[in-house]
Amino acid sequence: MSKYVLALDQGTTGSRSIIFDKNFDIIDLEHEETKLIYPKPGWVEQDPIEIWESQMYVTRQLINRMHLEGDSIAAIGITNQRETTIVWNKNTGKPLYNAIVWQDRRTTNICNKMKNDGLSEAVRQKTGLVIDAYFSATKLHWILENVTGAREKAEKGELLFGTVDSWLLWNLTGGKLHITDFSNASRTMLFNIKNLQWDKELVDYFDIPVNMLPKVVNSSEVYGKTIQGLITKEEIPIAGIAGDQQAALFGQTCFETGMVKNTYGTGCFMLLNTGNDIVESKNGLITTIAWGINGQITYAVEGSVFVAGAAIQWLRDGLELFRNAAETEKLAYEVEDNAGVYVVPAFTGLGAPYWNMEARGAIFGLSRGANYKHIIRATLESIAYQTKDVLDAMTQDTGIELAQLFVDGGASANNYLLQYQADILNMNVIRPQNIESTAVGAAYLAALATGFTDIDRILSIREIDKNFTPNMQEDERKQRYNAWLKAVHSCMEFTP
């Protein structure tokens, strides 16, 4: 009788494997960091072999430490860094080039050409995305055009393209499966989210041989099994796939239209479930597929904040104001207010809903009475303000009056931040007992496909750690948020 579900969580900076029990409590986990490679300014790569081997290493370490046999694991769910692009030889299994990471900006010129060719509206209508180097299509095109022999091999049918989920699945099954799920496909800028097909016009525009592309499947179904002896002596079913932010939405049990989650990591990623409706944003958000189950597609709108937890890291490493990020909660509570200080952490420009790449970070409102604790407090508050910017855009786009915000990610452990978030949104902010929402989302998807659990049980076992309720007067809320908006616009207007 199977007791566990195994989640493989392959992120930008590391690979993790987590074992969940029937109640989806974490029994044990293993983590290993992976390296990022910076060949030129703006270029970000990873070694696909290291991605695969690190994921296998942490999985085997975990399995061996727990002395697990294959029949004790009901299924494997996979969640992954999105948009990162890998091309490999289907005969040898060797990557043709390093993985080009989602952060990579080398294809900005290709994106500018697309805009000049008048493709912006077509891309938005077909894929729900904005034209940006962030997504996979231009990265794949770059490899075909710039790696010696790539195009010739591709046209002979020797090469395969995939995001990290596809690469892991192909290796887990010994090359039997070349697939991706709806959520990952929707991040490539090649997939039509309306007819659920690789879009011929876009595939032709990038001159991509269609036989390179993976088959697109549901986010929850039994796809196949691991090779015998790879992880355990027995084969293990692989039954769930979702990109990391969509997996977090599922892990937060945001199954109903109008439910929204925010992940507080290096940046913030907010997704709002829009159900069967494709909502076209007029306020700087993107439309994406949340997941596909039994052929039924659930859509979402997404907004990205570039700098959230990274601002706290800057205070720690750049200004050396404290040693450990966990100290910021205590330090923020040691002052009565922010002393009129506002921090705009636009270190890499501003993301949604502003999309201003020229903006730069600034600290406003300094007086002689301000000290380092006020700056720390104001930096935490900046994360809450940026979240409100995105949430307001979502409300305007969808017409949905949001009732509560589900939160996860490392910075969600900070009680000061979440209380201020509730205050500035005038909305309940709910932190689950298990903030590993990404991995648990992958586990849920795999467990559903194999009958290990069902939706009712998932909802019944979900535990809330804390519900933060708003405790700020409306006049004060408006005054503080208006001051934030003034600071943001000053950053956008500033030119050195």
N, C-alpha and C positions, 0 to 999 in steps of 0.2 A: 504494500500500500504506500503510495507516494505521500511524503510528509511535507515536501518543500517545493518552492519555486526559486529558480536562479535568475537573477537579473545581471546582465552585462551592460555596464554603463561606461561607454567610451567617450570621454570628454576631450576638450582641447589640450588640457594640461596633464591629463592622467587617465589611466584605465582602472576601473573598479569592478569587482564582482561582489554581489550581495546575496545571501541566502535568507529567504523569508519563509516563515511557517504558515500554517493554515489561517492564522489571524493577521498575517502580513506584518508581524513583528520581525525586526531584524535579529536573526540568530547569530550571524557572524558576517564580517566583510573583510576584503583585502583591497589594497590600493597601491598603485605604483605610478610615479610621475613619468611623463613622456616629454621629450625635448621638442622645442620649436626651433626651426632653422631660419635664419634671416640672411639670405644670400645677397640681397641688395636692399636699399631703403624702400620700404613699402611692400617688400616681398616677404611672405610668411609661408613656410613649408614644414612638412613632417615626413619622416621615413615611414612608408606604409608597412614595411616589415616590422619596424619597432612597434607600430600600433597593434599589429596582429600578435606579435610575440609577447608584448606586455599584457594584452588582454588574456592570452592563454596562461601566462605565468601566474597572474593573480587568481585566475579561475582554478588552476590546478593546486595552487597553495591552499586555497580555501577548501576545496574538495578533500585534499589529503589531510588537512588539519582536523576536519570534521569526520574523517573516515567514512565518507559517503559512498554508497553504491549508486549506479545509474537509476535503478528502479525506485530509489527514494526521492528522485527529483521528477516532479510532474511535467515540467516544461521549462524552457529557457525563453526569457524576454530580452530583447535588445533595444537599448536607447543610445543615441549617438549625437555628437556634435554635428550640426547641420551644415549643408552647403559645401563642406570640404570635399575636394574632387580627386578621385584616384582613377588612373587608367592602367590596366595590366594586360599581360599576354595570356590569353585563355588556354594556350597549350602548355606553357611553362609555369604559369602562376606568378611570374615575376613582374613587379611594377615597371612600367616604361619610364616613369619619372617620379619624383617625390610627390606626395599629396600636397595639393595647393589648398591652403587653409582658408576658411571663410573670411578671415581678417585681411587677406592678401589684396593689395590694390593695384597690381601690375596691369590689370585689364581696364583701367579707367579710360584709356583712349578708345578701346573697343566700345565701351558704353557711350562715350561721347559721339562716336560715329553712328551708333544706333539711334541716338536722339536726333542727330542731324538728318538721318534717313527717315525721320518721322514715325518711329516705331513705338514711341512712349505710350500712346493711347492703346495701340494693339496689344502691347505687352500687359498693360494694366487690365484690359478687358479679358484677355485669354488666361493670364497666370495669376492675376490679383496682386502682382508685385510692381515695384518701381524698377526702372533700369538702374542697376548698380553692380559694381564689381563683387559685392557681397555674395551674390548667387552663383550657381555652378556653371551656367551655360558658357559664359565668356572664359572661364578657366579651362574648360574642356576644349574650346576652340583654340585657345592659346597653345595648349599641348599639341594639338594636331598640326598647328602651323609652325611651331618652333622647335619641336623635338625631332631630331634626325630620324627619318624613316617612319614617323608616326602615321602620317596620312596614308602612305602606301600600305602599311600593315593593316590599318583600320579598314581600308577599302577592300582588302583581301579577306576581311572577316576574322582577323587574328586578335583584335583588341577588344576589351570590354571596359565600359565606363561604369562607375558607381560612386555613390557617397559612402561614408564609412560603414553604414549598415550593410550595404551590398557586399563590400569587401570582406567584412567579418563572416557573413552568411556563406559566401562563396568558399571561403577557407574552412569554415566549420563543417561543410557538407562535401569537402573534397572536390569542389568544382561542379557539383550537381545542380546547384541553384544559383541563378543570376537574377535576383529580384530586388525590389525595393517596395516600401509601402506608400500609400497615398500621401501621408504627411511629409515624408522626405521628398517624394517626387514633386510636390507642390513648391519646393524651395529651389528647384533647378533653373527656373525661368525658361523651361522647355515643355512644361506639362500644362495642358489646358484643363483648368479646374472645373470647367462647365461640362465638356463632353468626356472628361476623364481619359484622355488619350495624349500620347506625345504629340505635340502640335506640329503639323507638317510644315507650316509656314516658317516657324521659328527654327525647327530642325534643319530645314533647307537653307535658311538665312545664314546659319552658322556652319553649313556644309558638314553636317555630322552624319556619318553612315548609321542608319537606323538600327542595324544589327549590333551596334555597340551598347544600346540602351537596355537597361534591365526591364523585365516584366513587372508591371505595377500590380500589387496585391493588397488585400485587406490588412489592416493593422493588427487584427486578431484572427488568426487561423493557423492550423498546423501546416507549416510549409514543407517540412521534411525533418530529417534527424541528423544529429552529429555523427561523424565517422566513428565507428566502433574503435575504442581504445584512445581516442583523442583526449577526452576529458575523463571518462570512466570506461570500464570494460564494456558496458552496455551503451547502446545508442540512446540519445536523449532527444525528445521532440523539441523543435524550435517553433514557437507559436505566437510570438508577439514582436512587433517592431513599431517604433515611433521616434521621431526626432525629439531631442531633449525637451524643448519647451512645450510641445504638444503632449509628451509623456507626463510632464509636470501638471498640465491642465487635467489630464485623466487621473493622475495620482491624487489630485486635490478633490476628486469626485465632482468636478464641474460638468456634470452630464446634461444639465438642463440649459436651455436657451436663457441668456442673460446672466449666467454665472461667470465670474471673472477671477483670475489669479494673477499674482505678481511675484516673480522670482527675484529676490534681492541678492545678486551676485556681484561680479566685477561691474556689470551694468545691471539694468533692470529689464526684464522681459514680461510684458503684460499681455495676456490673451483673454479675449472675451468670446465665449461660446455663442454663435449666432444660429445654431441649429441647422436647418435645411437651407437657410437664406444666405446667398452670397451678397454681402454688404460691400458696396464700393465706397471707399473712403474719400471724403472731400477734405479731410483734416490731417493729412500726413501719416496715416496708418497704412498697413498693408493687409490684404485679404489672403487667407491661407486655409488649407485643409487641416482640420484638427485631427481627424482620424476617419477611417473607413472600417465599418464592421458589418458583416453580412451584406456587403454591397451598398449599405446605407452610409452616405457621406455626411459628416458633421463639419461645418465650416466655423471659422473664427476670424476676428480681426486682431491684429497684433501691433503693439507699439514698443519701440526699443529706446531705452535710455542708455547712452553710451557709458556714462561714468556714475557709478553708485558706490559700491564697496571699494572701487579703485580710488575714490576720493579719501576714504579712510586710510587706505594703504599709503597714500601720498602724505597724509598728516603724520603717519608713523615713520615712513622711510625717508621722505623728503624733508619734512620739518622736524622730525624726531621729537614729537610732542608726547609720545607715550611708547611703551614697548609692545603692548599687546592690544589688538583691536577691541577685545572684550572690556578693557578699561574705559572705553569711551562712554559707556552707559553711566557709570558712576560719576565720571568727570562732568558729564552734561547735567546731571542732577545736582551738582555742587554749586551751580550758579542759578539765580532766580529766573533769569530770562536770557535772551541772546544779546542783550545790551545794544540792540539796534543793528547787529552785524548780520549781513547776508553773504553767503558764499555761493557763487555760481561755478560749479566744477566743469567748465567747458574745455577740458584739456585737449580733446580731439574734436572740437566743434560741438554742436548740439544735435541730438537725434530727434525722434518724434516728440511733438508735432512740428518742430521748427525746421529741421533738416538744414541747418546753417553750418557749413563746414568751416567758415571763416571765423566764427565766434571763438573767443579765448576766455579762459577762466579769470575770475576776479573776486576780490573781497571788498564789499561795500559797507559803509556805515561805521567805520572805525572811529573810536574816540579814545581819549586817554584812559577812560575807565574800562576799556575792553582788554581782556587777557586771553591766554591760550585756551581756557575752558570755554569762553564764548565762541571762539572760532571752531572748536570741536562741536559744540552744540549746534552752531549754524550750519556746519557741514552735514550733520545728521539730518537737520531740517531740510537741507537742499534735496536730499533723496526723496523726502516726503512731497516736496513741492513738484519735483519732476514727475513723480507718480501721478499727482493731481493733474498736471498738464495733459498727460496721456489719457487718464480716465475721463476728463472733460471732453477730449476729442472723441473718445469712444461713445460717450453719451450723445454728442451731437450727430455722429455718423449713424447710430443705430436707433436713436429715439428711445432707447431702453433706460429707464431710471434704475440705476444699480443700487442694490440694497446692502451689499456687504462685499468685502474684498478678502479672498483667501490668499495667504502669503506663505512663502517658503524661501529657501536659500540661506546662505551663511549669515547675512546681516539681519535676517528676521529673528535671530536670537536676541537682538538688542531691544529691550523693553521700552527705552526712551523713544527710539525711532518709531516703533509701532504705535505707541500711545499718541505721538505727535501726528502720525499718519492718520489715525482715526479722527483726531481733532481737526486737522486741516481738510479732510474729506467730508466731515460730518457723517461718518459712516462706520459701522462696525468692521473691525479688522480681525480676522480669525486665523490664529496660528495652530496648525495641527500638532498632535503629539509627535508624529514622525515627520520631520521637515525634509526627509529624503524623497520628496515627491516625484522626482524624475525616475528614480529606480523603481519605486513602488508602482508607478504608472505602467512601466514595462512589465512588471510582475503581474499586475492586474490583467493586462491584455493577454499575456500568455496563459494565465490561469483560467480566464473565461473561455478560451478556445479549447481547452482540454477538459472542461468540466470540473476543474479543481475548486472553482468557486462560481458565484453568480452575482449579478448586480445588487440584488437585495442584501446579500450577505456582506458585500463590500461596504454598502451604506450603513449597515447595522454595526460593523466593527470599527468604523472610523471614530477616532478619539480626538477631541479638541484639547489642546494644551491651555490656551487662553483666548478669551474674547475681549478685545480692547474696544471700549465704547467711548464715543466722543464726549468731551468735557470742556468745550470752549464756546464762549459766546459768539454769536453770529457777527457782531460788529468787529470783534477782535480777529476772527477768522478772515473776514474780508480785508481788513487793514493789512494783515501780515501777507496775504497772498498778493494783494496789489503791490506791496513793496517788492516782493519777489519778481513780479512781472516787470517792474521798472528796472530792476537789476539785470534781468535777462536781456531786455531790449538795449540797455546800455552796453552789454557785452557784444551784442550783434552790431552795434553802431561804431564801436571802437576800432580804429585802424592805427597801428603804430607808425 
